[in-house]
Amino acid sequence: MRKRRILCLVIIACSIIMMLSGCNTQNGGKQEKLKVGFIYIGTAGDAGYTQAHDKGRLYAQEKLGDKVELIYQENVSDTDDSCVPVIHSMIEQGCKVIFTNSYGYMDYTYDMAQEYPDVTFLHCSGSKSSDNMLNYFGRIYQARYLAGIVAGMKTETNKIGYVGAHPIPEVIRGINAFTLGVRSVNPDAVVEVVWTSTWYDPALEKSAAVSLLDKDCDVIAQHQDTTGPQTAAAERGKWCIGYNFDTRDVTPDSYMTAPIWNWGPYYADQIQKVLDGTWKSENYWGGMEDDIVQLAPLTKNAPEGAQAKVDEMKEKIISGEFKIFEGPIKDQNGEIRVPAGTVMTDEELLGFSWFVEGVNGVIPEN
């Protein structure tokens, strides 16, 4: 009798434990969500770089559903340590994964990764990494090459303006790829470069574009986070190529296309790996073959024949038949920098510090 009573008590106890466990799973699901923070250099509605990232965040949220909660903080400066208190705040809110989307956040992100080894950090476009921090970026220079084809076929003055942000390898690499694309279809064209030393300053970036238009440039391209340069081109009745986001609605009579980002699938994949416990610190630099970088659809303003040429070269880039930075490539002084039959390595591309032939401009010291 006593044994039977003990057995009954054990069964009841086990039932209660299982019931409580079920309640924790069903009713405490919100507590078990993976909380992820995104830190943005600009505003989520900038029609540019930050909006492209936020579009990716929204895609990941929709894809992963109730398993995650994705929050963000916008307009965080990367010229000081402003992102450090934001990272602290996100961790205090329960974030176990943090994405930082500006090159200038790199050192701060790395320091925080050392301080919080149990948090996963993903930094966009940098070079530092650790066991709990990786760097990710896309080969946007591939889409810039295609955009250069469009610009080279469109220009009538053979002068194309390019508003550059900061003179770092990422921006230099993009200018060079764009110029190689231009001159592949128009060897007489040149690309005039001016620098703003900003990522997001609509008025300054528009003013920089105006200075290029004053030099007889009839196409304006950019590595900026705003549509300021595009607006300048439209107001002069000239043509423009955007960046980061398809902004055809901003200047519909001037805009032709833009190299754009597709962050969503990468974000969803990385967060899912954290959920699965399979995440590893593996730096990523994907291209058009992964669909992380794209050329926005050409508009009615694009030149005749550009679509066919873009499609041809896109296919060759994706297949590997064509390498954008394969020699012979001369620098702007006419010196061979990449010999025939040689392809620049990723290490060389990530350290780009010189302009190719066809670029008019000076690279200032950082």
C-alpha positions in Angstrom: 0.0 0.0 0.0 2.8 2.4 1.0 4.7 1.5 -2.2 1.6 2.2 -4.3 1.1 5.6 -2.6 4.8 6.5 -3.3 4.4 5.5 -6.9 1.3 7.6 -7.3 3.1 10.6 -5.8 6.0 10.2 -8.2 3.6 10.0 -11.2 1.8 13.1 -10.0 5.1 15.0 -9.5 6.3 14.0 -13.0 3.0 15.2 -14.4 3.3 18.5 -12.7 6.8 19.0 -14.0 5.8 18.2 -17.5 2.8 20.5 -17.3 4.9 23.4 -16.0 7.5 22.7 -18.8 4.7 22.9 -21.3 3.4 26.1 -19.9 6.9 27.6 -20.0 7.1 26.7 -23.7 3.6 27.9 -24.6 3.2 30.9 -22.3 6.8 31.9 -22.0 7.5 31.8 -25.7 8.0 35.6 -25.8 10.9 35.3 -23.3 12.5 32.6 -25.5 12.6 34.8 -28.6 16.0 35.6 -29.9 16.4 39.4 -29.6 18.6 41.0 -32.3 19.8 44.6 -32.5 20.7 46.6 -35.6 22.8 49.8 -35.3 22.4 52.2 -38.3 24.6 55.1 -39.4 21.6 56.9 -41.0 17.9 56.9 -40.9 15.8 53.9 -41.8 13.9 56.0 -44.4 16.9 57.6 -46.1 16.1 56.0 -49.5 19.7 54.8 -49.5 22.2 52.7 -47.6 20.4 52.5 -44.2 17.0 51.8 -45.8 18.5 48.9 -47.7 19.7 47.4 -44.4 16.4 48.0 -42.8 14.6 46.4 -45.7 16.8 43.4 -45.0 15.9 43.5 -41.3 12.2 43.5 -42.1 12.7 40.6 -44.5 14.4 38.6 -41.8 11.7 39.4 -39.3 9.0 38.2 -41.7 11.0 35.1 -42.6 11.7 34.1 -39.0 8.5 35.2 -37.5 7.8 34.7 -33.8 11.2 33.1 -33.2 12.9 36.5 -33.2 12.5 40.1 -32.2 14.5 42.5 -34.3 15.1 46.1 -33.0 17.2 48.9 -34.4 18.7 52.3 -33.5 19.2 54.8 -36.2 21.4 57.9 -36.7 24.3 56.6 -34.6 27.5 58.4 -35.3 30.6 56.5 -36.4 33.0 59.4 -35.9 33.2 58.9 -32.1 32.2 56.1 -29.7 28.5 56.8 -29.9 27.8 53.2 -30.9 29.3 51.9 -27.6 26.5 53.0 -25.3 24.0 51.9 -27.9 25.5 48.4 -27.9 25.5 48.4 -24.1 21.8 49.4 -24.1 20.8 46.7 -26.6 22.6 44.1 -24.5 20.8 45.3 -21.4 17.5 45.0 -23.4 18.4 41.3 -24.0 20.0 41.3 -27.4 22.1 38.3 -28.1 23.0 39.2 -31.7 24.0 42.7 -32.8 24.6 44.0 -36.4 26.5 47.2 -36.9 26.2 48.6 -40.4 28.9 51.2 -40.8 32.6 50.8 -41.6 33.4 53.4 -38.8 31.9 51.1 -36.2 34.5 48.5 -36.7 36.9 49.2 -33.7 34.0 49.8 -31.3 32.3 46.6 -32.4 35.5 44.6 -31.9 36.0 46.0 -28.4 32.5 45.2 -27.4 32.9 41.7 -28.8 35.8 41.2 -26.4 33.8 42.6 -23.5 30.7 40.4 -24.3 31.9 37.0 -25.5 28.4 35.5 -25.2 27.0 38.0 -27.7 27.3 37.5 -31.4 28.4 40.5 -33.4 28.2 41.0 -37.2 29.9 44.1 -38.6 29.4 45.4 -42.2 32.4 46.2 -44.4 35.3 46.0 -42.0 38.3 43.8 -41.5 38.5 42.8 -37.8 36.9 39.6 -36.5 37.1 37.3 -33.5 35.4 34.1 -32.3 32.1 36.0 -31.7 32.4 38.6 -34.4 32.5 38.4 -38.2 32.6 40.9 -41.1 30.2 40.8 -44.0 29.9 42.7 -47.2 29.0 42.2 -50.9 30.9 42.7 -54.1 29.0 45.8 -55.0 31.8 46.6 -57.4 30.3 44.0 -59.8 27.1 46.0 -60.0 29.1 49.3 -60.3 30.8 47.9 -63.3 27.5 47.3 -65.0 26.3 50.8 -64.0 29.4 52.1 -65.6 28.4 50.5 -68.9 25.1 52.4 -68.7 26.8 55.7 -68.0 29.5 55.2 -70.7 26.8 54.5 -73.3 24.7 57.5 -72.2 27.2 60.4 -71.9 27.5 62.8 -74.7 30.2 65.0 -73.2 32.4 62.0 -72.3 32.5 63.5 -68.8 30.9 61.5 -66.0 30.8 62.9 -62.4 31.2 60.7 -59.3 30.5 62.0 -55.8 32.7 60.0 -53.5 32.2 59.7 -49.7 35.4 58.8 -47.8 38.7 57.8 -49.6 38.8 54.2 -48.2 39.4 51.1 -50.3 35.7 50.3 -50.5 34.9 53.6 -52.2 38.1 53.6 -54.4 37.3 50.0 -55.5 33.8 51.1 -56.6 35.0 54.1 -58.5 37.6 51.9 -60.3 35.0 49.2 -61.2 32.6 51.9 -62.4 35.3 53.5 -64.6 36.3 50.2 -66.1 32.7 49.6 -67.0 32.5 53.1 -68.6 35.6 52.7 -70.7 34.7 49.1 -71.8 32.0 50.7 -74.0 33.4 54.3 -74.3 37.2 54.5 -74.2 37.1 58.3 -74.6 35.1 58.9 -71.5 36.5 60.0 -68.1 35.2 59.9 -64.6 35.6 63.1 -62.6 35.7 62.4 -58.8 35.0 64.8 -55.9 35.0 63.9 -52.2 32.6 65.0 -49.5 34.1 63.1 -46.5 30.6 62.3 -45.5 28.2 59.3 -45.8 25.0 61.3 -45.1 24.8 65.0 -45.8 22.2 65.7 -48.5 23.0 69.4 -49.0 26.8 68.9 -49.2 26.5 65.9 -51.5 24.1 67.8 -53.8 26.6 70.7 -53.8 29.4 68.3 -54.8 27.4 67.1 -57.7 26.7 70.6 -58.8 30.4 71.3 -59.0 30.7 68.3 -61.3 27.9 69.5 -63.5 29.6 72.8 -63.7 32.6 70.9 -65.3 30.3 69.7 -68.1 29.6 66.3 -66.6 26.3 65.0 -68.0 25.9 61.9 -65.9 26.3 61.8 -62.1 27.1 58.7 -60.1 27.7 58.4 -56.4 28.9 56.5 -53.4 26.7 58.4 -50.9 23.8 57.5 -48.7 21.5 60.2 -49.9 19.8 61.2 -53.2 21.4 64.7 -53.1 23.6 64.0 -56.2 20.6 62.6 -58.1 18.5 65.7 -57.3 21.3 68.0 -58.6 21.4 66.1 -61.9 17.7 66.2 -62.3 17.5 70.0 -61.7 20.1 70.5 -64.5 18.3 68.2 -66.9 21.1 65.6 -66.8 21.3 61.9 -66.0 22.0 60.1 -62.8 22.9 56.7 -61.3 22.0 56.1 -57.7 23.3 53.8 -55.1 22.1 51.4 -52.3 18.4 51.6 -53.2 16.2 51.8 -56.3 15.2 55.5 -56.2 13.6 55.8 -59.6 10.6 57.6 -58.0 12.8 60.4 -56.6 14.1 61.7 -59.9 12.0 59.8 -62.5 13.1 61.9 -65.5 16.8 61.6 -64.7 17.5 58.3 -62.9 18.7 55.4 -65.0 19.7 52.6 -62.6 21.6 51.9 -59.3 23.9 49.3 -57.8 21.7 48.1 -54.9 21.8 45.8 -51.9 19.7 42.7 -51.0 20.6 42.1 -47.4 17.5 40.2 -46.3 18.5 36.6 -47.2 21.9 37.0 -45.5 20.4 38.4 -42.4 17.8 35.7 -42.2 20.4 33.0 -42.7 22.8 34.3 -40.1 20.1 34.7 -37.4 18.7 31.3 -38.2 22.2 29.8 -37.6 22.3 31.5 -34.2 18.9 29.9 -33.4 20.2 26.5 -34.5 23.4 26.8 -32.6 25.5 26.4 -35.8 26.7 30.0 -36.2 30.4 30.4 -36.8 32.6 33.5 -37.2 33.1 33.2 -41.0 33.7 36.5 -42.9 31.5 36.9 -45.9 32.0 38.7 -49.2 29.4 37.5 -51.7 28.6 38.8 -55.1 25.8 38.7 -57.8 25.9 34.9 -57.8 24.5 35.1 -54.2 22.0 37.9 -55.2 23.3 40.0 -52.3 24.2 42.7 -54.8 22.1 43.7 -57.8 21.8 46.3 -60.5 18.3 47.9 -60.2 16.2 47.5 -63.4 17.1 50.1 -66.1 14.5 52.8 -66.6 13.3 54.5 -69.8 16.2 57.0 -69.4 18.8 54.4 -70.0 20.5 54.4 -73.4 19.4 52.2 -76.3 21.3 48.9 -76.2 22.4 49.2 -72.6 20.1 46.4 -71.4 21.5 43.9 -73.8 25.1 44.8 -72.9 24.4 44.7 -69.1 22.7 41.3 -69.4 25.7 39.9 -71.4 28.3 41.1 -68.9 26.2 40.2 -65.8 26.0 36.6 -67.1 29.8 36.5 -67.7 30.5 38.0 -64.2 28.3 35.4 -62.5 29.7 32.5 -64.4 33.3 33.6 -63.8 34.0 34.0 -67.5 34.8 37.7 -66.9 36.9 39.1 -64.1 36.5 42.8 -63.6 40.0 43.4 -62.2 41.9 41.2 -64.6 44.9 42.8 -66.3 46.1 44.6 -68.2 45.0 47.5 -66.0 46.8 50.8 -65.9 46.6 53.4 -63.2 45.6 57.0 -63.9 49.3 57.8 -64.7 49.4 55.2 -67.5 51.5 52.7 -65.5 50.6 49.0 -65.7 49.5 48.0 -62.2 47.9 44.7 -63.1 49.7 42.7 -65.8 47.9 40.8 -68.6 46.7 37.4 -67.4 46.8 38.4 -63.7 43.7 38.9 -61.6 43.8 41.1 -58.5 43.4 39.1 -55.3 40.8 39.8 -52.7 43.5 41.1 -50.4 44.6 43.6 -53.1 41.0 44.6 -53.7 40.4 45.2 -50.0 43.4 47.4 -49.9 42.8 49.4 -53.1 44.7 52.7 -52.8 45.1 53.9 -56.4 42.8 55.0 -59.3 42.6 53.2 -62.7 43.2 55.0 -66.0 40.3 57.2 -66.9 39.7 58.6 -63.4 40.3 62.3 -62.9 40.8 62.9 -59.2 43.1 62.7 -56.2 42.9 60.3 -53.4 43.5 62.4 -50.2 45.2 60.9 -47.2 42.9 59.7 -44.5 
